Amino acid sequence: MLAKHSRASKKFVVEVQASAGNPSGLELLVKDNLAWQEWTERSAGCYLLRTNVTGWTEEELWRTYIQLTEAEAAFHIQKSDLSIRPVWHQREDRVRAHIFVCFLAYALWKTLEQWQAHAGLGNSPRMILEELRQVQSADVVLPIVDGPEMKVRCVIKPSDAHAALLARLGIELPRRLAIPKPLQGAVV
């Protein structure tokens, strides 16, 4: 039982003694480990970092640890919030391109997080993206009698709540977006 619950086992001191009064001839004594209890009370609410690096100050160690947690959070963001899952590429240039796209997505995520923090809106870009997901654009196709059709990409006017959120973030939506022309020889 102690091996199965190793963290809790430190709370107790367990001894087996001979006992003539028991049919087995043994007696199990379980006592509270007062030294362990004292240590847990002293360390309650404290965070303990252990390292083999000797030349760092406490502040440098903490800052480095926080960077590690931010890197782990970046991978979590890419997997869950940005829905970037592993893609198995066969060519090195495509692998590099995929890594680059993942990096750009994370850089945009962190930029949105900073905008949000400076605007006093917290630090959860996920919530901002959920709110702004409803702001969309539409292509308006205008037929021309003596030529090719004309396409105009318009941004749908945001609701008052979305407009207020965009204003707090310092983002002004354009009324029209340029429609990029396909590259020569590109398959559309």
OpenMM code with the backbone's topology and positions (N, CA, C; nanometers):
from openmm import Vec3, app, unit

residues = "MET LEU ALA LYS HIS SER ARG ALA SER LYS LYS PHE VAL VAL GLU VAL GLN ALA SER ALA GLY ASN PRO SER GLY LEU GLU LEU LEU VAL LYS ASP ASN LEU ALA TRP GLN GLU TRP THR GLU ARG SER ALA GLY CYS TYR LEU LEU ARG THR ASN VAL THR GLY TRP THR GLU GLU GLU LEU TRP ARG THR TYR ILE GLN LEU THR GLU ALA GLU ALA ALA PHE HIS ILE GLN LYS SER ASP LEU SER ILE ARG PRO VAL TRP HIS GLN ARG GLU ASP ARG VAL ARG ALA HIS ILE PHE VAL CYS PHE LEU ALA TYR ALA LEU TRP LYS THR LEU GLU GLN TRP GLN ALA HIS ALA GLY LEU GLY ASN SER PRO ARG MET ILE LEU GLU GLU LEU ARG GLN VAL GLN SER ALA ASP VAL VAL LEU PRO ILE VAL ASP GLY PRO GLU MET LYS VAL ARG CYS VAL ILE LYS PRO SER ASP ALA HIS ALA ALA LEU LEU ALA ARG LEU GLY ILE GLU LEU PRO ARG ARG LEU ALA ILE PRO LYS PRO LEU GLN GLY ALA VAL VAL".split()
positions = [
    Vec3(0.0822, -0.1185, 0.0000),
    Vec3(0.0000, 0.0000, 0.0000),
    Vec3(0.0875, 0.1260, 0.0000),
    Vec3(0.1970, 0.1239, 0.0742),
    Vec3(0.2854, 0.2394, 0.0780),
    Vec3(0.3514, 0.2625, -0.0580),
    Vec3(0.3890, 0.1549, -0.1251),
    Vec3(0.4515, 0.1676, -0.2571),
    Vec3(0.3528, 0.2237, -0.3585),
    Vec3(0.2288, 0.1854, -0.3508),
    Vec3(0.1269, 0.2316, -0.4443),
    Vec3(0.0959, 0.3796, -0.4253),
    Vec3(0.1067, 0.4289, -0.3042),
    Vec3(0.0779, 0.5691, -0.2712),
    Vec3(0.2023, 0.6326, -0.2104),
    Vec3(0.3072, 0.6430, -0.2904),
    Vec3(0.4379, 0.6846, -0.2379),
    Vec3(0.4372, 0.8264, -0.1811),
    Vec3(0.3622, 0.9190, -0.2423),
    Vec3(0.3627, 1.0561, -0.1884),
    Vec3(0.2943, 1.0626, -0.0523),
    Vec3(0.1856, 0.9921, -0.0372),
    Vec3(0.1148, 0.9927, 0.0909),
    Vec3(0.1874, 0.9083, 0.1950),
    Vec3(0.2672, 0.8140, 0.1495),
    Vec3(0.3336, 0.7244, 0.2452),
    Vec3(0.4326, 0.7990, 0.3336),
    Vec3(0.4815, 0.9135, 0.2873),
    Vec3(0.5769, 0.9907, 0.3676),
    Vec3(0.5104, 1.0503, 0.4911),
    Vec3(0.3795, 1.0563, 0.4931),
    Vec3(0.3069, 1.1113, 0.6076),
    Vec3(0.3115, 1.0181, 0.7277),
    Vec3(0.3413, 0.8899, 0.7036),
    Vec3(0.3350, 0.7913, 0.8108),
    Vec3(0.4696, 0.7232, 0.8323),
    Vec3(0.4897, 0.6824, 0.9567),
    Vec3(0.6023, 0.5958, 0.9914),
    Vec3(0.5394, 0.4610, 1.0266),
    Vec3(0.5781, 0.3585, 0.9521),
    Vec3(0.5189, 0.2260, 0.9696),
    Vec3(0.6272, 0.1311, 1.0219),
    Vec3(0.5931, 0.0620, 1.1295),
    Vec3(0.6866, -0.0354, 1.1882),
    Vec3(0.6122, -0.1666, 1.2133),
    Vec3(0.6845, -0.2753, 1.1981),
    Vec3(0.6307, -0.4080, 1.2307),
    Vec3(0.7105, -0.4588, 1.3505),
    Vec3(0.6379, -0.4946, 1.4592),
    Vec3(0.7024, -0.5434, 1.5819),
    Vec3(0.6462, -0.6802, 1.6173),
    Vec3(0.7267, -0.7518, 1.6916),
    Vec3(0.6793, -0.8812, 1.7430),
    Vec3(0.5754, -0.8549, 1.8512),
    Vec3(0.4705, -0.9400, 1.8543),
    Vec3(0.3645, -0.9247, 1.9529),
    Vec3(0.3113, -1.0623, 1.9902),
    Vec3(0.3228, -1.0935, 2.1179),
    Vec3(0.2756, -1.2236, 2.1652),
    Vec3(0.1238, -1.2279, 2.1731),
    Vec3(0.0572, -1.1131, 2.1801),
    Vec3(-0.0875, -1.1088, 2.1949),
    Vec3(-0.1633, -1.1323, 2.0644),
    Vec3(-0.0997, -1.1266, 1.9503),
    Vec3(-0.1671, -1.1464, 1.8213),
    Vec3(-0.1395, -1.2879, 1.7699),
    Vec3(-0.2383, -1.3492, 1.7042),
    Vec3(-0.2180, -1.4852, 1.6513),
    Vec3(-0.1019, -1.4927, 1.5511),
    Vec3(-0.0780, -1.3830, 1.4784),
    Vec3(0.0315, -1.3865, 1.3803),
    Vec3(0.1664, -1.3682, 1.4471),
    Vec3(0.1657, -1.3183, 1.5686),
    Vec3(0.2906, -1.2902, 1.6384),
    Vec3(0.3511, -1.1565, 1.5976),
    Vec3(0.2755, -1.0769, 1.5194),
    Vec3(0.3258, -0.9471, 1.4737),
    Vec3(0.2251, -0.8374, 1.5045),
    Vec3(0.2773, -0.7171, 1.5146),
    Vec3(0.1911, -0.6002, 1.5370),
    Vec3(0.2370, -0.4897, 1.4420),
    Vec3(0.1421, -0.4263, 1.3757),
    Vec3(0.1704, -0.3180, 1.2819),
    Vec3(0.1450, -0.1858, 1.3532),
    Vec3(0.2497, -0.1025, 1.3641),
    Vec3(0.2378, 0.0292, 1.4275),
    Vec3(0.2458, 0.1379, 1.3209),
    Vec3(0.1445, 0.2219, 1.3160),
    Vec3(0.1407, 0.3327, 1.2207),
    Vec3(0.1329, 0.4617, 1.3017),
    Vec3(0.2316, 0.5509, 1.2778),
    Vec3(0.2356, 0.6792, 1.3482),
    Vec3(0.2480, 0.7912, 1.2456),
    Vec3(0.1994, 0.9095, 1.2826),
    Vec3(0.2188, 1.0267, 1.1971),
    Vec3(0.3665, 1.0638, 1.1961),
    Vec3(0.4171, 1.0985, 1.0785),
    Vec3(0.5550, 1.1445, 1.0638),
    Vec3(0.5543, 1.2948, 1.0897),
    Vec3(0.5890, 1.3358, 1.2093),
    Vec3(0.5808, 1.4763, 1.2486),
    Vec3(0.6763, 1.5637, 1.1690),
    Vec3(0.7935, 1.5103, 1.1324),
    Vec3(0.8890, 1.5881, 1.0528),
    Vec3(0.8295, 1.6201, 0.9149),
    Vec3(0.7627, 1.5225, 0.8544),
    Vec3(0.7003, 1.5441, 0.7236),
    Vec3(0.5867, 1.6451, 0.7340),
    Vec3(0.5082, 1.6332, 0.8382),
    Vec3(0.3955, 1.7245, 0.8575),
    Vec3(0.4455, 1.8675, 0.8754),
    Vec3(0.5535, 1.8850, 0.9508),
    Vec3(0.6106, 2.0178, 0.9714),
    Vec3(0.6613, 2.0761, 0.8385),
    Vec3(0.7266, 1.9913, 0.7577),
    Vec3(0.7781, 2.0369, 0.6276),
    Vec3(0.6631, 2.0781, 0.5361),
    Vec3(0.5548, 2.0019, 0.5326),
    Vec3(0.4428, 2.0369, 0.4448),
    Vec3(0.3759, 2.1664, 0.4886),
    Vec3(0.3702, 2.1904, 0.6179),
    Vec3(0.3104, 2.3157, 0.6666),
    Vec3(0.3981, 2.4350, 0.6318),
    Vec3(0.5297, 2.4190, 0.6404),
    Vec3(0.6222, 2.5281, 0.6080),
    Vec3(0.6238, 2.5568, 0.4578),
    Vec3(0.6092, 2.4528, 0.3775),
    Vec3(0.6212, 2.4704, 0.2327),
    Vec3(0.4866, 2.4895, 0.1634),
    Vec3(0.3777, 2.4950, 0.2365),
    Vec3(0.2453, 2.5125, 0.1754),
    Vec3(0.2412, 2.6450, 0.1005),
    Vec3(0.1993, 2.6397, -0.0250),
    Vec3(0.1896, 2.7604, -0.1056),
    Vec3(0.3203, 2.8004, -0.1702),
    Vec3(0.4261, 2.7267, -0.1483),
    Vec3(0.5559, 2.7567, -0.2078),
    Vec3(0.5764, 2.6717, -0.3325),
    Vec3(0.6569, 2.7217, -0.4201),
    Vec3(0.6890, 2.6497, -0.5428),
    Vec3(0.8369, 2.6171, -0.5372),
    Vec3(0.8712, 2.4920, -0.5554),
    Vec3(1.0091, 2.4486, -0.5444),
    Vec3(1.0606, 2.4085, -0.6812),
    Vec3(1.1667, 2.4754, -0.7265),
    Vec3(1.2321, 2.4394, -0.8511),
    Vec3(1.3663, 2.3761, -0.8170),
    Vec3(1.3946, 2.2658, -0.8833),
    Vec3(1.5196, 2.1954, -0.8595),
    Vec3(1.5971, 2.1911, -0.9903),
    Vec3(1.7252, 2.2252, -0.9863),
    Vec3(1.8048, 2.2298, -1.1076),
    Vec3(1.9482, 2.1879, -1.0794),
    Vec3(2.0188, 2.1530, -1.1855),
    Vec3(2.1608, 2.1228, -1.1734),
    Vec3(2.2457, 2.2418, -1.2183),
    Vec3(2.1826, 2.3523, -1.2562),
    Vec3(2.2541, 2.4728, -1.2963),
    Vec3(2.2928, 2.5486, -1.1697),
    Vec3(2.4216, 2.5781, -1.1561),
    Vec3(2.4680, 2.6399, -1.0314),
    Vec3(2.4924, 2.7894, -1.0415),
    Vec3(2.5115, 2.8429, -1.1623),
    Vec3(2.5515, 2.9824, -1.1751),
    Vec3(2.4387, 3.0820, -1.1881),
    Vec3(2.3138, 3.0420, -1.1699),
    Vec3(2.2014, 3.1331, -1.1891),
    Vec3(2.1496, 3.1856, -1.0562),
    Vec3(2.0949, 3.3071, -1.0624),
    Vec3(2.0261, 3.3603, -0.9453),
    Vec3(1.8861, 3.2993, -0.9408),
    Vec3(1.8175, 3.3201, -0.8300),
    Vec3(1.6805, 3.2702, -0.8185),
    Vec3(1.5902, 3.3319, -0.9261),
    Vec3(1.6101, 3.4610, -0.9534),
    Vec3(1.5278, 3.5292, -1.0536),
    Vec3(1.5524, 3.4724, -1.1934),
    Vec3(1.6809, 3.4453, -1.2279),
    Vec3(1.7120, 3.3892, -1.3591),
    Vec3(1.6513, 3.2493, -1.3742),
    Vec3(1.6579, 3.1706, -1.2693),
    Vec3(1.6006, 3.0365, -1.2729),
    Vec3(1.4492, 3.0441, -1.2925),
    Vec3(1.3837, 3.1328, -1.2198),
    Vec3(1.2381, 3.1458, -1.2319),
    Vec3(1.1989, 3.1941, -1.3721),
    Vec3(1.2723, 3.2941, -1.4247),
    Vec3(1.2432, 3.3465, -1.5575),
    Vec3(1.2588, 3.2372, -1.6637),
    Vec3(1.3617, 3.1558, -1.6506),
    Vec3(1.3840, 3.0463, -1.7455),
    Vec3(1.2731, 2.9429, -1.7346),
    Vec3(1.2299, 2.9137, -1.6138),
    Vec3(1.1213, 2.8180, -1.5947),
    Vec3(0.9928, 2.8700, -1.6580),
    Vec3(0.9648, 2.9981, -1.6416),
    Vec3(0.8447, 3.0578, -1.6997),
    Vec3(0.8521, 3.0507, -1.8520),
    Vec3(0.9720, 3.0707, -1.9102),
    Vec3(0.9868, 3.0565, -2.0555),
    Vec3(0.9531, 2.9148, -2.0996),
    Vec3(0.9908, 2.8167, -2.0204),
    Vec3(0.9587, 2.6773, -2.0525),
    Vec3(0.8078, 2.6574, -2.0529),
    Vec3(0.7396, 2.7117, -1.9530),
    Vec3(0.5947, 2.6956, -1.9487),
    Vec3(0.5288, 2.7679, -2.0656),
    Vec3(0.5867, 2.8826, -2.1089),
    Vec3(0.5318, 2.9536, -2.2247),
    Vec3(0.5523, 2.8729, -2.3526),
    Vec3(0.6676, 2.8054, -2.3649),
    Vec3(0.6915, 2.7203, -2.4828),
    Vec3(0.5920, 2.6043, -2.4847),
    Vec3(0.5672, 2.5438, -2.3687),
    Vec3(0.4684, 2.4356, -2.3617),
    Vec3(0.3295, 2.4879, -2.3974),
    Vec3(0.2985, 2.6079, -2.3514),
    Vec3(0.1689, 2.6677, -2.3840),
    Vec3(0.1578, 2.6945, -2.5339),
    Vec3(0.2697, 2.7308, -2.5973),
    Vec3(0.2688, 2.7547, -2.7417),
    Vec3(0.2315, 2.6278, -2.8172),
    Vec3(0.2879, 2.5144, -2.7773),
    Vec3(0.2525, 2.3893, -2.8423),
    Vec3(0.1053, 2.3559, -2.8177),
    Vec3(0.0583, 2.3829, -2.6968),
    Vec3(-0.0825, 2.3573, -2.6653),
    Vec3(-0.1734, 2.4451, -2.7520),
    Vec3(-0.1359, 2.5728, -2.7673),
    Vec3(-0.2139, 2.6654, -2.8484),
    Vec3(-0.2203, 2.6159, -2.9922),
    Vec3(-0.1059, 2.5727, -3.0450),
    Vec3(-0.1043, 2.5277, -3.1841),
    Vec3(-0.1869, 2.4017, -3.2032),
    Vec3(-0.1871, 2.3135, -3.1050),
    Vec3(-0.2624, 2.1894, -3.1199),
    Vec3(-0.4116, 2.2102, -3.1009),
    Vec3(-0.4493, 2.2912, -3.0025),
    Vec3(-0.5912, 2.3028, -2.9714),
    Vec3(-0.6547, 2.4277, -3.0313),
    Vec3(-0.6091, 2.5449, -2.9914),
    Vec3(-0.6752, 2.6684, -3.0321),
    Vec3(-0.6594, 2.6978, -3.1804),
    Vec3(-0.5425, 2.6730, -3.2363),
    Vec3(-0.5204, 2.7001, -3.3779),
    Vec3(-0.5477, 2.5778, -3.4647),
    Vec3(-0.5722, 2.4642, -3.4009),
    Vec3(-0.6031, 2.3383, -3.4708),
    Vec3(-0.4953, 2.2993, -3.5718),
    Vec3(-0.3699, 2.3217, -3.5368),
    Vec3(-0.2593, 2.2810, -3.6226),
    Vec3(-0.2089, 2.1476, -3.5706),
    Vec3(-0.2416, 2.0445, -3.6385),
    Vec3(-0.2027, 1.9087, -3.6007),
    Vec3(-0.0838, 1.8650, -3.6847),
    Vec3(-0.0177, 1.7606, -3.6460),
    Vec3(0.0944, 1.7136, -3.7284),
    Vec3(0.0483, 1.6806, -3.8697),
    Vec3(0.1258, 1.7258, -3.9638),
    Vec3(0.1016, 1.6960, -4.1038),
    Vec3(0.2270, 1.6256, -4.1532),
    Vec3(0.2094, 1.5126, -4.2139),
    Vec3(0.3241, 1.4318, -4.2547),
    Vec3(0.3644, 1.4715, -4.3967),
    Vec3(0.4744, 1.5438, -4.4076),
    Vec3(0.5254, 1.5878, -4.5369),
    Vec3(0.6361, 1.4932, -4.5817),
    Vec3(0.6531, 1.4841, -4.7116),
    Vec3(0.7546, 1.3957, -4.7675),
    Vec3(0.8789, 1.4718, -4.8126),
    Vec3(0.8665, 1.6015, -4.8280),
    Vec3(0.9797, 1.6792, -4.8770),
    Vec3(1.0236, 1.7794, -4.7713),
    Vec3(1.1541, 1.8031, -4.7654),
    Vec3(1.2098, 1.8919, -4.6640),
    Vec3(1.1570, 2.0345, -4.6773),
    Vec3(1.1403, 2.0836, -4.8009),
    Vec3(1.0908, 2.2204, -4.8184),
    Vec3(0.9488, 2.2356, -4.7649),
    Vec3(0.8681, 2.1309, -4.7756),
    Vec3(0.7317, 2.1369, -4.7212),
    Vec3(0.7316, 2.1294, -4.5691),
    Vec3(0.8232, 2.0539, -4.5126),
    Vec3(0.8360, 2.0482, -4.3665),
    Vec3(0.8730, 2.1864, -4.3143),
    Vec3(0.9712, 2.2481, -4.3790),
    Vec3(1.0137, 2.3828, -4.3372),
    Vec3(0.8992, 2.4837, -4.3527),
    Vec3(0.8251, 2.4722, -4.4605),
    Vec3(0.7113, 2.5621, -4.4817),
    Vec3(0.6059, 2.5424, -4.3733),
    Vec3(0.5793, 2.4183, -4.3352),
    Vec3(0.4806, 2.3889, -4.2305),
    Vec3(0.5251, 2.4484, -4.0971),
    Vec3(0.6520, 2.4316, -4.0648),
    Vec3(0.7060, 2.4891, -3.9407),
    Vec3(0.6940, 2.6408, -3.9443),
    Vec3(0.7219, 2.7005, -4.0600),
    Vec3(0.7120, 2.8452, -4.0740),
    Vec3(0.5682, 2.8931, -4.0537),
    Vec3(0.4720, 2.8232, -4.1115),
    Vec3(0.3309, 2.8595, -4.0951),
    Vec3(0.2902, 2.8480, -3.9478),
    Vec3(0.3358, 2.7414, -3.8809),
    Vec3(0.3060, 2.7247, -3.7379),
    Vec3(0.3652, 2.8393, -3.6569),
    Vec3(0.4887, 2.8774, -3.6907),
    Vec3(0.5522, 2.9894, -3.6204),
    Vec3(0.4753, 3.1187, -3.6425),
    Vec3(0.4345, 3.1453, -3.7680),
    Vec3(0.3576, 3.2665, -3.7962),
    Vec3(0.2253, 3.2675, -3.7202),
    Vec3(0.1591, 3.1526, -3.7153),
    Vec3(0.0324, 3.1443, -3.6418),
    Vec3(0.0537, 3.1768, -3.4947),
    Vec3(0.1610, 3.1226, -3.4381),
    Vec3(0.1890, 3.1500, -3.2968),
    Vec3(0.2260, 3.2975, -3.2758),
    Vec3(0.3037, 3.3551, -3.3690),
    Vec3(0.3399, 3.4969, -3.3570),
    Vec3(0.2150, 3.5848, -3.3625),
    Vec3(0.1212, 3.5515, -3.4507),
    Vec3(-0.0042, 3.6277, -3.4571),
    Vec3(-0.0859, 3.6114, -3.3302),
    Vec3(-0.0856, 3.4909, -3.2760),
    Vec3(-0.1572, 3.4640, -3.1498),
    Vec3(-0.1009, 3.5520, -3.0382),
    Vec3(0.0326, 3.5558, -3.0265),
    Vec3(0.0959, 3.6353, -2.9208),
    Vec3(0.0726, 3.7847, -2.9443),
    Vec3(0.0698, 3.8283, -3.0700),
    Vec3(0.0420, 3.9690, -3.1006),
    Vec3(-0.0990, 4.0051, -3.0556),
    Vec3(-0.1946, 3.9183, -3.0862),
    Vec3(-0.3325, 3.9420, -3.0428),
    Vec3(-0.3400, 3.9442, -2.8904),
    Vec3(-0.2656, 3.8563, -2.8252),
    Vec3(-0.2629, 3.8536, -2.6785),
    Vec3(-0.2110, 3.9861, -2.6229),
    Vec3(-0.1058, 4.0428, -2.6845),
    Vec3(-0.0510, 4.1711, -2.6394),
    Vec3(-0.1497, 4.2852, -2.6644),
    Vec3(-0.2127, 4.2867, -2.7820),
    Vec3(-0.3142, 4.3890, -2.8094),
    Vec3(-0.4231, 4.3831, -2.7037),
    Vec3(-0.4652, 4.2628, -2.6740),
    Vec3(-0.5732, 4.2422, -2.5780),
    Vec3(-0.5318, 4.2920, -2.4395),
    Vec3(-0.4102, 4.2590, -2.3980),
    Vec3(-0.3625, 4.3022, -2.2663),
    Vec3(-0.3521, 4.4543, -2.2591),
    Vec3(-0.2993, 4.5188, -2.3648),
    Vec3(-0.2863, 4.6653, -2.3653),
    Vec3(-0.4219, 4.7345, -2.3675),
    Vec3(-0.5221, 4.6678, -2.4224),
    Vec3(-0.6570, 4.7250, -2.4274),
    Vec3(-0.7340, 4.6998, -2.2984),
    Vec3(-0.6722, 4.6267, -2.2036),
    Vec3(-0.7402, 4.5963, -2.0776),
    Vec3(-0.8495, 4.4928, -2.0932),
    Vec3(-0.8327, 4.4019, -2.1896),
    Vec3(-0.9354, 4.3005, -2.2168),
    Vec3(-0.8918, 4.1614, -2.1734),
    Vec3(-0.7971, 4.1520, -2.0824),
    Vec3(-0.7508, 4.0213, -2.0351),
    Vec3(-0.6382, 3.9683, -2.1216),
    Vec3(-0.6220, 3.8360, -2.1208),
    Vec3(-0.5126, 3.7766, -2.1987),
    Vec3(-0.5531, 3.6417, -2.2580),
    Vec3(-0.6722, 3.6357, -2.3131),
    Vec3(-0.7194, 3.5121, -2.3731),
    Vec3(-0.7609, 3.5366, -2.5182),
    Vec3(-0.6658, 3.5259, -2.6119),
    Vec3(-0.7000, 3.5485, -2.7518),
    Vec3(-0.8110, 3.4561, -2.8022),
    Vec3(-0.8256, 3.3419, -2.7404),
    Vec3(-0.9316, 3.2482, -2.7799),
    Vec3(-1.0678, 3.3166, -2.7725),
    Vec3(-1.0913, 3.3932, -2.6670),
    Vec3(-1.2198, 3.4613, -2.6501),
    Vec3(-1.2387, 3.5698, -2.7573),
    Vec3(-1.1320, 3.6432, -2.7874),
    Vec3(-1.1402, 3.7470, -2.8903),
    Vec3(-1.1730, 3.6830, -3.0252),
    Vec3(-1.1049, 3.5741, -3.0579),
    Vec3(-1.1306, 3.5073, -3.1859),
    Vec3(-1.2720, 3.4525, -3.1929),
    Vec3(-1.3226, 3.4003, -3.0820),
    Vec3(-1.4611, 3.3512, -3.0805),
    Vec3(-1.5585, 3.4650, -3.1084),
    Vec3(-1.5330, 3.5808, -3.0492),
    Vec3(-1.6212, 3.6957, -3.0705),
    Vec3(-1.6124, 3.7468, -3.2136),
    Vec3(-1.4896, 3.7571, -3.2650),
    Vec3(-1.4702, 3.8175, -3.3969),
    Vec3(-1.4936, 3.7191, -3.5116),
    Vec3(-1.5178, 3.5939, -3.4798),
    Vec3(-1.5432, 3.4940, -3.5837),
    Vec3(-1.6660, 3.5324, -3.6676),
    Vec3(-1.7566, 3.6080, -3.6085),
    Vec3(-1.8794, 3.6443, -3.6786),
    Vec3(-1.8587, 3.7581, -3.7787),
    Vec3(-1.7451, 3.8300, -3.7690),
    Vec3(-1.7160, 3.9352, -3.8651),
    Vec3(-1.6627, 3.8669, -3.9904),
    Vec3(-1.7308, 3.8888, -4.1039),
    Vec3(-1.6959, 3.8166, -4.2258),
    Vec3(-1.6826, 3.9128, -4.3432),
    Vec3(-1.6341, 3.8564, -4.4524),
    Vec3(-1.6285, 3.9334, -4.5763),
    Vec3(-1.7086, 3.8592, -4.6822),
    Vec3(-1.7481, 3.9312, -4.7854),
    Vec3(-1.8261, 3.8705, -4.8931),
    Vec3(-1.7774, 3.9261, -5.0267),
    Vec3(-1.7817, 3.8425, -5.1282),
    Vec3(-1.7471, 3.8868, -5.2629),
    Vec3(-1.8750, 3.9271, -5.3349),
    Vec3(-1.8761, 4.0488, -5.3843),
    Vec3(-1.9880, 4.0976, -5.4636),
    Vec3(-1.9429, 4.0908, -5.6094),
    Vec3(-2.0166, 4.0171, -5.6896),
    Vec3(-1.9821, 3.9994, -5.8306),
    Vec3(-2.0763, 4.0861, -5.9143),
    Vec3(-2.0159, 4.1774, -5.9886),
    Vec3(-2.0937, 4.2688, -6.0720),
    Vec3(-2.0725, 4.2313, -6.2186),
    Vec3(-2.1806, 4.1945, -6.2895),
    Vec3(-2.1640, 4.1614, -6.4318),
    Vec3(-2.1404, 4.2883, -6.5136),
    Vec3(-2.0524, 4.2801, -6.6068),
    Vec3(-2.0226, 4.3917, -6.6968),
    Vec3(-2.0646, 4.3472, -6.8372),
    Vec3(-2.1367, 4.4341, -6.9076),
    Vec3(-2.1907, 4.3978, -7.0382),
    Vec3(-2.0789, 4.3719, -7.1397),
    Vec3(-1.9836, 4.4610, -7.1481),
    Vec3(-1.8805, 4.4494, -7.2523),
    Vec3(-1.7455, 4.4059, -7.1959),
    Vec3(-1.7425, 4.3174, -7.1010),
    Vec3(-1.6144, 4.2738, -7.0477),
    Vec3(-1.6301, 4.1702, -6.9389),
    Vec3(-1.5201, 4.1362, -6.8744),
    Vec3(-1.5277, 4.0357, -6.7683),
    Vec3(-1.6014, 4.0911, -6.6463),
    Vec3(-1.6523, 4.0023, -6.5650),
    Vec3(-1.7251, 4.0456, -6.4452),
    Vec3(-1.6293, 4.1142, -6.3482),
    Vec3(-1.6834, 4.1971, -6.2639),
    Vec3(-1.6035, 4.2709, -6.1662),
    Vec3(-1.6346, 4.2157, -6.0278),
    Vec3(-1.5291, 4.1826, -5.9541),
    Vec3(-1.5469, 4.1309, -5.8180),
    Vec3(-1.4999, 4.2358, -5.7179),
    Vec3(-1.5825, 4.2565, -5.6176),
    Vec3(-1.5489, 4.3484, -5.5102),
    Vec3(-1.5658, 4.2718, -5.3787),
    Vec3(-1.4599, 4.2644, -5.2987),
    Vec3(-1.4679, 4.1965, -5.1693),
    Vec3(-1.4978, 4.3005, -5.0624),
    Vec3(-1.6107, 4.2849, -4.9962),
    Vec3(-1.6559, 4.3796, -4.8940),
    Vec3(-1.6560, 4.3126, -4.7570),
    Vec3(-1.6219, 4.3903, -4.6559),
    Vec3(-1.6283, 4.3420, -4.5181),
    Vec3(-1.7669, 4.3755, -4.4648),
    Vec3(-1.8333, 4.2762, -4.4109),
    Vec3(-1.9665, 4.2966, -4.3557),
    Vec3(-1.9547, 4.3859, -4.2327),
    Vec3(-2.0462, 4.4823, -4.2226),
    Vec3(-2.0422, 4.5770, -4.1109),
    Vec3(-2.0580, 4.5011, -3.9794),
    Vec3(-1.9623, 4.5197, -3.8855),
    Vec3(-1.9719, 4.4483, -3.7578),
    Vec3(-2.0857, 4.5037, -3.6713),
    Vec3(-2.1340, 4.4185, -3.5816),
    Vec3(-2.2369, 4.4622, -3.4861),
    Vec3(-2.1770, 4.5679, -3.3943),
    Vec3(-2.2627, 4.6351, -3.3195),
    Vec3(-2.2149, 4.7385, -3.2270),
    Vec3(-2.1166, 4.6813, -3.1255),
    Vec3(-2.1458, 4.5611, -3.0748),
    Vec3(-2.0563, 4.4980, -2.9760),
    Vec3(-1.9207, 4.4659, -3.0389),
    Vec3(-1.9235, 4.4140, -3.1626),
    Vec3(-1.7977, 4.3824, -3.2298),
    Vec3(-1.7206, 4.5096, -3.2637),
    Vec3(-1.7925, 4.6139, -3.3042),
    Vec3(-1.7275, 4.7419, -3.3350),
    Vec3(-1.6597, 4.7984, -3.2102),
    Vec3(-1.7256, 4.7857, -3.0948),
    Vec3(-1.6659, 4.8334, -2.9700),
    Vec3(-1.5407, 4.7531, -2.9343),
    Vec3(-1.5475, 4.6229, -2.9539),
    Vec3(-1.4316, 4.5367, -2.9259),
    Vec3(-1.3158, 4.5715, -3.0187),
    Vec3(-1.3444, 4.5894, -3.1473),
    Vec3(-1.2394, 4.6269, -3.2426),
    Vec3(-1.1797, 4.7631, -3.2080),
    Vec3(-1.2638, 4.8561, -3.1653),
    Vec3(-1.2147, 4.9887, -3.1265),
    Vec3(-1.1217, 4.9792, -3.0060),
    Vec3(-1.1578, 4.8975, -2.9081),
    Vec3(-1.0713, 4.8789, -2.7898),
    Vec3(-0.9363, 4.8197, -2.8279),
    Vec3(-0.9372, 4.7323, -2.9303),
    Vec3(-0.8126, 4.6699, -2.9766),
    Vec3(-0.7346, 4.7616, -3.0706),
    Vec3(-0.7973, 4.8708, -3.1134),
    Vec3(-0.7303, 4.9624, -3.2047),
    Vec3(-0.7269, 4.9109, -3.3476),
    Vec3(-0.8250, 4.8297, -3.3847),
    Vec3(-0.8310, 4.7720, -3.5192),
    Vec3(-0.9447, 4.8372, -3.5950),
    Vec3(-0.9145, 4.8881, -3.7123),
    Vec3(-1.0174, 4.9467, -3.7983),
    Vec3(-1.0315, 4.8579, -3.9212),
    Vec3(-1.1496, 4.8059, -3.9422),
    Vec3(-1.1734, 4.7193, -4.0570),
    Vec3(-1.1903, 4.8029, -4.1831),
    Vec3(-1.1301, 4.7587, -4.2935),
    Vec3(-1.1529, 4.8307, -4.4193),
    Vec3(-1.2928, 4.7978, -4.4725),
    Vec3(-1.3452, 4.8851, -4.5548),
    Vec3(-1.4760, 4.8558, -4.6149),
    Vec3(-1.4617, 4.7569, -4.7284),
    Vec3(-1.3511, 4.7690, -4.8023),
    Vec3(-1.3263, 4.6785, -4.9141),
    Vec3(-1.1864, 4.6204, -4.9015),
    Vec3(-1.1720, 4.5003, -4.9501),
    Vec3(-1.0424, 4.4335, -4.9543),
    Vec3(-1.0041, 4.4116, -5.0991),
    Vec3(-0.8774, 4.4229, -5.1281),
    Vec3(-0.8308, 4.3958, -5.2641),
    Vec3(-0.8341, 4.2456, -5.2871),
    Vec3(-0.8834, 4.2067, -5.4007),
    Vec3(-0.8839, 4.0648, -5.4365),
    Vec3(-0.7541, 4.0371, -5.5092),
    Vec3(-0.6698, 3.9507, -5.4539),
    Vec3(-0.5408, 3.9261, -5.5192),
    Vec3(-0.5607, 3.8582, -5.6532),
    Vec3(-0.4799, 3.9007, -5.7495),
    Vec3(-0.4848, 3.8373, -5.8815),
    Vec3(-0.3977, 3.7137, -5.8775),
    Vec3(-0.4409, 3.6065, -5.9447),
    Vec3(-0.3606, 3.4842, -5.9423),
    Vec3(-0.2268, 3.5057, -6.0110),
    Vec3(-0.1251, 3.4362, -5.9589),
    Vec3(0.0064, 3.4430, -6.0209),
    Vec3(-0.0003, 3.3804, -6.1586),
    Vec3(0.0838, 3.4299, -6.2480),
    Vec3(0.0842, 3.3751, -6.3836),
    Vec3(0.1251, 3.2298, -6.3800),
    Vec3(0.0477, 3.1449, -6.4401),
    Vec3(0.0763, 3.0018, -6.4434),
    Vec3(0.0242, 2.9271, -6.3223),
    Vec3(-0.0347, 2.9973, -6.2244),
    Vec3(-0.0863, 2.9314, -6.1050),
    Vec3(-0.2206, 2.8661, -6.1355),
    Vec3(-0.2447, 2.7543, -6.0724),
    Vec3(-0.3725, 2.6858, -6.0891),
    Vec3(-0.4698, 2.7396, -5.9863),
    Vec3(-0.5838, 2.7898, -6.0323),
    Vec3(-0.6815, 2.8484, -5.9423),
    Vec3(-0.7975, 2.7530, -5.9222),
] * unit.nanometer
topology = app.Topology()
chain = topology.addChain("A")
for resn in residues:
    res = topology.addResidue(resn, chain)
    for name in ("N", "CA", "C"):
        topology.addAtom(name, app.Element.getBySymbol(name[0]), res)
